[in-house]
Amino acid sequence: MQLGINLGYWGAGMDADNLAVAQEADRLGYAVCWAAEAYGSDAATVLTWVAAQTERIDVGSAIFQIPARQPAMTAMTAATLDSLSGGRFRLGLGVSGPQVSEGWYGVKFDKPLARTREYVEIVRKAMTRERLSYEGQHWTLPLPGGPGKPIKLTVHPEREHIPLYIAAIGPKNLEQTGEIADGALLIFPSADHLEDTAIQYLRAGREKAGKTLDGFDVCPTLPLAVGDDKDVAALADTFRPYTALYVGGMGSRKQNFYNQLAQRMGYEKEAAEIQDKYLSGDKQGAAAAIPHDLIDKTTLLGSVDRIADRMQAYAAAGVTTLTLAPAGFTLDERIASLRAGTEAMERAGLA
């Protein structure tokens, strides 16, 4: 199992600190540095900035939003980033959610699985540098009856095959991800529930493609907070607003993928209460309603030894790249968390 780092969103006034975190992760031997986008900073610019000021660590989009870019543009960006970084780019894709897709990009959030499949097929075909033509339900290239003609990508990526990941939560999306991608980006992963909530569906998708999970990158992101084991409850409390946002407010009442995941983990009643309170405006009440156990199972909390034990559990559950989101109010605290992550890996015998 390898370690990664997730820098989240940029543009919140801590960009210099984020770069320093990425550089320290590079020095410590972390495998990949991911950056996210929603409706603020875009991931491509951030990854270019990080790649230019690091040496070995891969840079990955977690995620490029499918409704934000035409697939051929994503192929251009991926090929360019891979070339400029010396073969260190990983392409992470995701459909985002209905509020962002329709509210920010003006793209209908319909048939996300079919759209993702076509998108991946076009991106991969474009990056082969063959002349691009495609006939699908959502994209037709070139447009018929017009001046367009099949064009091929002029940029040469560093590698023939750029690793492609999909952010997946639901069973059908996970199965398709196993079938068409090289890795899965997971959120709110519990080692205790990973087989039931993710791995079995990824395996089914790989089998559909005539493959196994060998070589497929299972890549969950876990918040990390280091401290005394006696203070685990207090450490967990720091992540209550984060968990409440996703389980309670990330999406509509009928379509919240994170809420549905919490239900599949056995928190049906609690997930409903969190959502009810969050959507009614009681964010503090929503945070207070989150069971401690839910937070503890989906984060890495406590001493280095406790974190090492949890890392062993994730490795045994099938995780191949464990991506950390280190907590801390200062740069020094985040750097200390990064170093603790490396130490925990060594104590777990996974380094």
C-alpha positions in Angstrom: 0.0 0.0 0.0 1.2 3.5 -0.9 0.4 6.9 0.6 -1.1 9.9 -1.1 -2.0 13.4 0.0 -5.2 15.3 -0.9 -4.8 19.1 -0.9 -8.5 19.7 -1.3 -9.6 23.0 -2.7 -7.2 26.0 -3.3 -8.0 29.7 -3.2 -8.9 29.9 0.6 -5.8 31.9 1.5 -3.6 28.9 2.3 -2.1 28.3 -1.1 1.5 28.8 0.0 0.9 26.3 2.8 -0.6 23.8 0.4 2.4 24.0 -1.8 4.7 23.4 1.2 2.6 20.4 2.2 2.9 19.0 -1.3 6.7 19.6 -1.3 7.1 17.8 2.0 5.0 14.9 0.8 7.3 14.7 -2.2 10.3 14.7 0.1 8.8 12.0 2.3 8.2 9.7 -0.6 4.4 10.0 -0.9 3.2 8.5 -4.2 0.6 11.0 -5.4 -0.7 14.5 -4.6 -4.4 15.1 -5.5 -6.2 18.4 -5.9 -9.9 18.9 -6.1 -12.3 21.3 -7.9 -15.9 22.3 -7.3 -16.9 25.9 -8.2 -13.7 27.7 -7.1 -10.2 26.8 -7.9 -9.8 24.5 -11.0 -7.6 21.4 -10.5 -5.6 21.7 -13.7 -4.0 25.0 -12.8 -3.2 23.8 -9.3 -1.6 20.6 -10.5 0.5 22.4 -12.9 1.7 24.7 -10.1 2.5 21.7 -7.9 4.2 19.7 -10.6 6.5 22.5 -11.5 7.8 22.7 -7.9 8.1 19.0 -7.0 10.3 16.3 -8.3 9.0 12.8 -7.8 5.4 12.8 -6.6 2.6 12.1 -9.0 -0.1 14.8 -9.4 -3.7 13.8 -9.8 -7.1 15.4 -10.4 -9.6 14.4 -7.8 -11.5 15.3 -9.7 -11.8 16.9 -13.2 -15.6 17.5 -13.4 -17.1 15.8 -16.4 -19.8 18.5 -17.0 -17.1 21.2 -16.9 -15.1 20.0 -20.0 -15.6 18.4 -23.3 -13.8 15.0 -23.3 -11.4 16.0 -26.0 -10.3 19.0 -23.9 -9.7 16.7 -21.0 -7.5 14.5 -23.2 -5.6 17.7 -24.2 -5.1 18.7 -20.6 -4.1 15.2 -19.4 -1.6 14.8 -22.2 -0.1 18.3 -21.5 0.2 17.7 -17.8 1.8 14.3 -18.3 4.3 15.8 -20.7 5.2 18.8 -18.5 5.4 16.8 -15.4 7.7 14.1 -16.9 5.0 11.4 -16.7 3.6 12.1 -13.3 0.0 12.8 -14.0 -3.0 10.8 -13.0 -6.4 11.6 -14.5 -9.3 11.5 -12.0 -12.8 12.1 -13.4 -16.3 12.4 -11.8 -19.8 13.6 -12.7 -19.9 16.0 -9.8 -23.5 16.4 -8.5 -26.8 17.7 -9.8 -26.5 21.1 -8.0 -23.1 21.9 -9.5 -23.7 20.3 -12.8 -26.9 22.1 -13.5 -26.5 25.2 -11.4 -22.9 26.1 -12.2 -22.2 24.5 -15.6 -25.8 24.4 -17.1 -25.4 20.7 -17.9 -28.3 18.4 -17.2 -27.5 15.7 -14.6 -29.0 12.8 -16.4 -27.7 9.3 -17.2 -24.4 9.9 -15.4 -23.2 6.3 -15.9 -23.7 6.4 -19.7 -22.2 9.9 -19.9 -19.1 8.7 -17.9 -18.7 5.6 -20.1 -18.8 7.7 -23.3 -16.5 10.4 -21.8 -13.9 7.8 -20.9 -14.0 6.2 -24.3 -13.5 9.5 -26.0 -10.7 10.6 -23.7 -8.9 7.3 -24.2 -9.3 7.3 -27.9 -8.1 10.9 -28.2 -5.0 10.0 -26.2 -4.0 7.2 -28.5 -3.4 10.0 -31.0 -5.6 8.4 -33.6 -8.0 10.6 -35.6 -10.9 11.1 -33.3 -14.4 10.0 -34.4 -17.1 8.8 -32.1 -20.8 8.1 -32.3 -22.6 7.9 -29.0 -25.8 9.0 -27.2 -24.2 12.1 -25.7 -21.3 12.9 -28.1 -20.9 12.6 -31.8 -17.5 13.6 -33.3 -17.3 15.1 -35.8 -20.7 16.7 -35.9 -22.6 15.3 -38.9 -23.3 17.6 -41.9 -20.8 20.3 -41.1 -17.2 21.3 -41.7 -15.8 19.2 -38.9 -13.4 16.4 -39.7 -11.6 13.8 -37.5 -8.6 15.4 -35.9 -5.8 13.8 -33.9 -4.0 15.0 -30.8 -0.8 16.8 -31.6 0.7 16.6 -28.0 2.8 13.6 -27.1 2.1 12.5 -23.5 5.2 11.2 -21.7 3.5 7.8 -21.3 1.4 5.7 -23.7 -1.1 5.0 -20.9 -2.1 7.7 -18.4 -3.8 6.1 -15.3 -7.5 7.0 -15.3 -9.5 7.0 -12.1 -13.2 7.6 -11.4 -14.7 9.0 -8.3 -17.4 6.5 -7.4 -19.8 5.9 -4.5 -22.9 4.0 -5.6 -22.9 0.3 -6.5 -23.6 0.8 -10.2 -21.0 3.5 -10.5 -18.4 1.4 -8.6 -19.1 -1.6 -10.9 -18.7 0.5 -14.0 -15.5 2.0 -12.6 -14.0 -1.4 -12.1 -14.9 -2.2 -15.7 -13.6 0.9 -17.5 -11.0 2.6 -15.2 -7.6 2.0 -13.7 -8.5 3.0 -10.2 -11.3 4.2 -8.0 -11.4 7.4 -5.9 -13.4 6.7 -2.7 -14.6 8.9 0.1 -15.8 8.1 3.6 -14.3 4.6 3.5 -14.6 2.3 6.4 -12.2 -0.7 6.5 -14.9 -2.7 8.3 -17.4 -2.0 5.5 -15.2 -1.6 2.4 -15.9 -5.1 1.0 -19.7 -4.6 1.2 -19.8 -0.9 0.1 -17.1 -0.9 -2.6 -14.8 -3.8 -3.3 -17.4 -6.3 -4.3 -18.8 -4.0 -6.9 -15.3 -3.0 -8.2 -14.5 -6.7 -8.4 -17.7 -7.4 -10.4 -16.8 -4.7 -12.9 -13.3 -6.1 -13.3 -14.7 -9.5 -13.9 -17.1 -8.1 -16.5 -14.0 -6.7 -18.3 -12.2 -10.1 -18.0 -9.8 -8.8 -15.4 -9.1 -9.1 -11.7 -8.3 -6.4 -9.1 -4.6 -7.0 -9.6 -3.2 -3.7 -10.8 -6.4 -1.8 -10.0 -5.8 1.1 -7.6 -8.3 1.4 -4.8 -7.7 4.9 -3.5 -9.8 6.2 -0.6 -9.2 9.6 1.0 -9.2 9.7 4.8 -8.9 12.8 7.1 -6.0 12.4 9.5 -5.6 13.9 13.0 -2.8 12.9 15.2 -3.0 13.0 19.0 -3.2 11.1 22.2 -5.5 8.1 22.2 -7.3 9.5 25.2 -8.3 12.5 23.0 -9.8 10.5 20.1 -13.3 11.8 20.8 -12.1 15.4 20.6 -10.1 14.7 17.5 -13.3 13.2 15.9 -15.3 16.3 16.8 -13.0 18.4 14.6 -14.5 16.5 11.6 -18.1 16.9 12.5 -18.7 19.9 10.3 -17.0 18.1 7.4 -19.1 14.9 7.8 -22.3 16.9 8.3 -21.7 18.8 5.1 -21.4 15.7 3.0 -23.9 13.4 4.7 -26.4 16.2 5.4 -26.0 18.8 2.7 -24.1 17.6 -0.3 -27.0 17.2 -2.7 -30.7 17.2 -2.5 -32.9 15.2 -0.1 -33.6 12.7 -2.8 -30.1 12.6 -4.3 -27.3 12.6 -1.8 -24.7 9.9 -2.6 -22.9 10.4 0.7 -26.1 10.0 2.7 -26.9 6.8 0.9 -23.4 5.5 1.6 -23.9 6.2 5.3 -27.1 4.2 5.1 -25.4 1.3 3.5 -22.9 1.3 6.4 -25.7 0.7 8.8 -26.5 4.3 9.8 -30.0 4.6 8.2 -31.7 6.4 11.1 -28.8 8.6 11.9 -28.2 9.6 8.2 -31.9 10.7 8.0 -31.6 12.8 11.1 -28.4 14.5 10.0 -29.9 15.4 6.6 -33.2 16.6 8.1 -31.3 19.0 10.5 -28.8 20.2 7.9 -31.4 21.0 5.2 -33.5 22.8 7.8 -30.6 25.1 8.5 -29.5 23.5 11.8 -25.9 22.7 10.8 -24.8 22.5 14.4 -27.5 20.0 15.2 -26.6 18.0 12.2 -23.0 17.8 13.3 -24.0 16.8 16.8 -26.2 14.0 15.4 -23.3 12.2 13.8 -22.4 9.1 15.7 -18.8 9.1 16.9 -18.4 5.7 15.5 -19.1 6.9 12.0 -16.4 9.5 12.2 -13.9 7.2 13.8 -14.4 4.5 11.2 -13.9 6.9 8.2 -10.9 8.9 9.5 -7.5 8.2 11.0 -7.4 9.4 14.5 -5.1 9.2 17.6 -1.6 8.0 18.1 0.8 6.8 15.5 0.4 3.2 16.8 -3.4 3.5 16.6 -3.2 4.9 13.0 -0.8 2.1 12.1 -3.3 -0.5 13.2 -6.0 1.2 11.1 -3.6 1.3 8.1 -3.1 -2.4 8.4 -6.9 -2.9 8.4 -7.3 -0.8 5.2 -4.5 -2.7 3.5 -6.1 -6.0 4.4 -9.5 -4.7 3.1 -8.0 -4.1 -0.4 -6.8 -0.5 -0.3 -3.7 0.1 -2.5 -3.2 3.8 -2.2 -4.3 5.4 1.1 -4.7 9.2 0.5 -4.4 11.3 3.6 -6.1 14.7 4.2 -4.0 16.0 7.2 -5.8 18.2 9.7 -4.2 21.2 11.3 -4.7 24.9 11.8 -1.1 25.7 11.0 1.4 24.6 8.4 3.6 23.0 11.1 0.7 20.9 12.3 -0.1 19.6 8.8 3.6 18.8 8.2 3.7 17.0 11.5 0.6 15.0 10.4 2.3 14.1 7.1 5.4 12.8 9.0 3.2 10.8 11.4 1.6 9.2 8.4 4.9 8.0 7.1 5.9 6.8 10.6 2.6 4.9 10.9 3.2 3.2 7.6 6.6 2.1 8.7 5.3 0.8 12.1 2.5 -1.1 10.2 5.1 -2.8 8.1 3.6 -1.4 4.9 6.3 1.0 3.8 
